[in-house]
């Protein structure tokens, strides 16, 4: 495995220029190239609308199942939303004991947008699906159910590491999601992975142009080393 980069994390302003070229598949390939494997979230987690794309920094949120309705609802969730910063991706752990609860919804999307967040990834369900789509806020979930979280789940922490299946996510890790799925890049490897992903994207464009011009795939692969 390659040694992690010692470069300072890119600001979100610096990252913005690179967002269009950072596809989940490219980022996954870049991590493979430096010996980091198993950083893709479960395939069941996908965008609520095809074509959505999110690139930002992880804001991990811990969600737990509950069985009683609190006297004051949504306290943990509201605190988490208020703590969001520009470029954050709200990324929520799952509810192993009670999956039939919506972790995400339309008003949460609007609150997140107002704080400068760029997307959400939930190891669970969402609701208000049409309204979330219309808001344009990228949200990745396991599907949708109508059930509200009040009395069924609570946000019990934010900013602390979470684990979704075998992937551990820390605050500040890079999150890249699109129709192929969601990939998590540990913060210490972000600069290296972005550089390699962009290089592979350029090589793929060269391969694409070569075969479109009539070159055989075998020859194009020998020259550009991508497929």
matplotlib code that plots the C-alpha trace (Angstrom):
import matplotlib.pyplot as plt

x = [0.0, 1.3, 2.1, -0.6, -0.2, 1.1, -0.5, -3.1, -6.7, -8.0, -10.5, -13.9, -13.3, -10.2, -12.2, -15.1, -13.1, -12.4, -15.9, -17.1, -14.2, -14.4, -16.6, -17.1, -15.6, -12.5, -12.0, -12.4, -9.8, -7.4, -7.6, -7.1, -3.9, -2.5, -3.6, -6.7, -9.7, -13.2, -14.1, -17.3, -20.6, -23.2, -24.6, -28.1, -27.3, -28.0, -29.2, -32.9, -32.7, -30.5, -27.8, -27.2, -23.6, -22.1, -18.5, -17.7, -16.3, -17.9, -20.0, -20.7, -23.9, -24.8, -28.4, -29.9, -33.3, -35.6, -38.9, -40.3, -41.2, -39.1, -40.6, -38.7, -38.3, -35.4, -32.9, -29.9, -30.9, -31.3, -27.9, -26.3, -27.9, -26.8, -23.2, -23.0, -20.5, -19.9, -18.9, -20.2, -22.0, -24.4, -23.6, -25.7, -25.1, -27.9, -30.6, -29.9, -32.8, -35.4, -34.8, -38.4, -37.7, -37.0, -33.6, -33.9, -36.6, -37.3, -37.1, -33.8, -32.6, -33.5, -31.9, -28.7, -28.6, -28.9, -25.8, -23.8, -23.9, -23.7, -25.4, -26.6, -25.8, -27.9, -27.6, -31.3, -34.4, -35.7, -39.2, -40.7, -39.0, -40.6, -39.9, -36.3, -35.8, -37.4, -35.0, -32.0, -30.2, -28.3, -29.5, -28.4, -30.5, -31.6, -35.0, -38.1, -40.7, -43.3, -42.4, -41.2, -38.1, -39.8, -40.2, -38.5, -34.9, -32.7, -29.4, -27.2, -23.9, -22.4, -18.8, -17.8, -16.6, -19.3, -19.2, -21.4, -21.0, -17.2, -16.4, -15.4, -16.0, -14.3, -15.1, -13.3, -13.0, -13.9, -17.3, -17.9, -21.2, -23.1, -25.2, -22.4, -22.5, -20.7, -17.0, -15.2, -11.6, -9.8, -8.7, -4.9, -5.2, -7.4, -4.8, -3.1, -6.5, -7.8, -4.5, -4.7, -8.4, -7.9, -5.0, -7.1, -9.9, -7.6, -6.3, -9.8, -10.6, -7.5, -8.6, -12.1, -10.9, -8.5, -11.2, -13.6, -11.0, -10.7, -7.9, -8.4, -9.1, -6.0, -3.7, -5.5, -5.0, -1.3, -0.9, -3.1, -3.3, -6.9, -10.1]
y = [0.0, 3.5, 5.9, 8.5, 12.0, 14.6, 17.5, 19.6, 18.9, 20.8, 23.5, 23.0, 25.9, 24.1, 20.8, 22.4, 22.7, 19.0, 17.8, 17.2, 14.8, 12.7, 9.7, 7.0, 4.4, 6.5, 7.1, 3.4, 2.5, 5.1, 3.6, 0.1, 1.4, 2.4, -0.8, 0.5, -1.8, -2.2, 1.5, 1.3, 1.4, -1.3, -1.4, -1.0, 2.7, 4.7, 8.1, 8.8, 10.1, 8.8, 11.3, 12.7, 13.3, 14.2, 15.1, 16.5, 15.9, 13.4, 14.7, 11.4, 11.1, 8.2, 7.1, 4.7, 3.0, 4.0, 2.7, 5.8, 9.2, 11.9, 14.9, 17.1, 15.6, 15.8, 17.3, 15.3, 15.8, 19.5, 19.8, 17.9, 20.0, 23.2, 21.9, 21.3, 23.4, 24.2, 21.2, 18.6, 15.4, 14.3, 10.6, 8.6, 5.1, 2.6, 1.2, -2.5, -3.0, -1.0, -0.3, 0.8, 4.4, 7.4, 8.9, 11.6, 13.9, 17.2, 19.6, 18.1, 18.6, 22.3, 22.8, 21.1, 23.2, 26.3, 25.4, 24.8, 21.0, 19.3, 16.0, 13.2, 9.5, 7.3, 3.7, 3.6, 5.0, 8.4, 9.9, 13.0, 11.5, 13.7, 16.9, 15.9, 15.3, 18.7, 20.4, 19.2, 18.1, 14.8, 12.2, 8.5, 6.0, 2.4, 3.4, 5.1, 4.5, 7.0, 6.4, 9.5, 9.1, 10.6, 7.9, 5.4, 6.7, 9.4, 11.0, 10.3, 11.8, 13.7, 14.2, 10.8, 7.9, 5.6, 2.3, 1.2, -2.5, -2.8, 0.8, 3.1, 6.8, 9.7, 13.4, 14.9, 11.8, 12.4, 11.1, 10.5, 9.2, 8.8, 6.2, 3.6, 3.9, 5.7, 5.6, 6.8, 8.1, 8.3, 11.8, 11.1, 9.7, 12.4, 14.3, 11.2, 9.6, 12.7, 13.0, 9.4, 9.5, 12.6, 10.9, 7.8, 9.9, 11.5, 8.1, 6.8, 9.8, 9.0, 5.4, 6.4, 8.8, 6.1, 3.4, 5.9, 6.8, 3.1, 1.8, -1.8, -2.1, -4.3, -1.6, 1.2, -0.7, -1.3, 2.5, 3.9, 1.0, 1.5, -0.3]
z = [0.0, -0.8, 2.0, 2.7, 1.4, 3.9, 1.9, 3.7, 2.8, -0.2, 0.7, -0.8, -3.1, -4.4, -4.7, -6.6, -9.9, -9.9, -9.0, -12.6, -13.3, -10.1, -10.9, -8.3, -10.7, -11.3, -7.6, -6.8, -9.5, -8.1, -4.7, -6.1, -7.7, -4.3, -2.5, -0.8, -1.2, 0.2, 0.4, -1.6, 0.4, 0.0, -3.6, -2.1, -1.3, -4.4, -5.7, -5.3, -8.9, -11.7, -12.7, -9.2, -8.3, -5.0, -4.1, -0.6, 2.8, 5.2, 8.1, 9.9, 11.9, 14.3, 14.2, 16.7, 16.9, 19.8, 21.1, 22.8, 21.6, 23.3, 25.1, 22.7, 19.3, 16.8, 19.2, 18.0, 14.3, 14.6, 16.4, 13.6, 10.9, 12.6, 12.7, 8.9, 6.9, 3.3, 1.3, 3.8, 3.0, 5.7, 6.0, 8.4, 9.9, 9.6, 11.8, 12.2, 14.5, 12.6, 9.0, 8.2, 9.2, 7.0, 8.0, 5.3, 4.0, 2.2, 5.1, 6.1, 2.6, 2.6, 6.0, 4.8, 1.6, 3.7, 5.6, 2.4, 2.5, -0.9, -0.4, 1.9, 2.1, 4.4, 5.3, 5.5, 3.9, 2.9, 2.3, 0.6, -2.4, -5.1, -3.1, -2.4, -6.1, -7.0, -4.5, -6.6, -3.4, -4.1, -1.7, -1.6, 0.4, 0.4, -0.8, 0.6, 3.3, 4.7, 8.4, 10.3, 12.5, 15.6, 18.2, 15.9, 15.6, 17.1, 16.0, 19.0, 17.8, 14.9, 13.9, 15.4, 13.2, 11.9, 10.1, 7.3, 6.9, 6.6, 5.7, 8.6, 7.8, 9.6, 9.5, 6.6, 4.5, 0.8, -0.4, -4.1, -5.2, -8.5, -10.3, -9.8, -6.0, -3.2, -2.5, 0.7, 0.5, 3.8, 4.4, 4.4, 0.8, -0.8, -2.7, -4.1, -5.0, -6.8, -8.8, -9.9, -10.7, -12.9, -14.6, -15.3, -16.6, -19.1, -20.2, -20.6, -22.9, -25.0, -25.3, -26.2, -28.9, -30.3, -30.8, -32.2, -34.7, -35.8, -33.7, -32.4, -28.7, -28.2, -29.7, -27.8, -24.5, -25.2, -25.6, -22.9, -20.4, -19.4, -20.1]

ax = plt.figure().add_subplot(projection="3d")
ax.plot(x, y, z, "-o")
ax.set_aspect("equal")
plt.show()
